[in-house]
Amino acid sequence: MDLLSPSFGLIFWMAVIFLLTLLILRKFAWRPILKLLSEREQGIADSLETAERVKAEMAQMKYEHEEILKEAKTERSQILKEAKEAKDQMINEAKEQAKVEAKKIIDDARVAINNQKMAALTDVKNQVGNLAVEVAEKILRNQLSEEKAQQDYVKKLIDEIELN
């Protein structure tokens, strides 16, 4: 039963040992423990600060990324628009050039047709003239086969020349 009701000596020595342990712990353990705790607290605070700074940088990078993406989309739209305009312009120029070339070909064909037409008409006139001369020659030969008819015809020509 001594343990249930301790004596004054036991309490005294327990108090002394407790105080000595407390002083030894205070001198050798608590300062390093408190120092480690404050270093840990400072490390956690630094980590939180770094995390906040990284979070802010990430937000800034995300914003910049979105801006770059928006600019790229705008630039892509502009390039596509310019490409479409260039395509339309090239098509229109090709159409205009084709029209000009077609008109030139048609005009050249008309000139060639007119030249061939004039050549054909000239050829036909020459052939008609030759035929007329041949027919007239044959008629005159037939009519002027007699000597008296030839003399009358010559007199008639002389009279016409004198009148002119």
C-alpha positions, 0 to 999 in steps of 0.5 A: 500500500505504499504505492497508493499513499506515497511518503514525503521522501518519495514525493520529494525525490520524484519532484527533484528528479522531475525538475532536473529532467525538466531543466536538462530537457529545457537546456538540451532538448527544447531549444533544438526542438523549438529551433527545428519547429520554427525552421519547419514552420518557416519552411512550410511558410516558404513553401506556401509562398512559393506555391502561391507565387508559382500559382500566380505565375501559372495563371499569368502563363495561362493568360499569356497562352490564351492570348497567344492562342487568340492571336494565332487564331486571328492570324490564321483567320487573316491568312485564310482570308488573304489566301481566299482573296488571292485565289479569287483574284487569281481566278478573276485574272485568269478569267479576264485573260481567257476572255481577252485571249478568246476575243483575240482569237475570235478577232483573228479568226474574223480577220482570217475569214474576211481575208479568205472571203476577199480572196475567194471573191477576188478569185471568183471575180477573176474566174467570172471575168475570164469566163466572160472574156472567153464567152465574149471571145467565142461570141465575137469569133462566131459573129465576126467569122465573115469579113464584112462583119469584121469590117463593120465592127472595126468601123463602129469601134473607130466611130466610138473612139472618135466620139470620146 
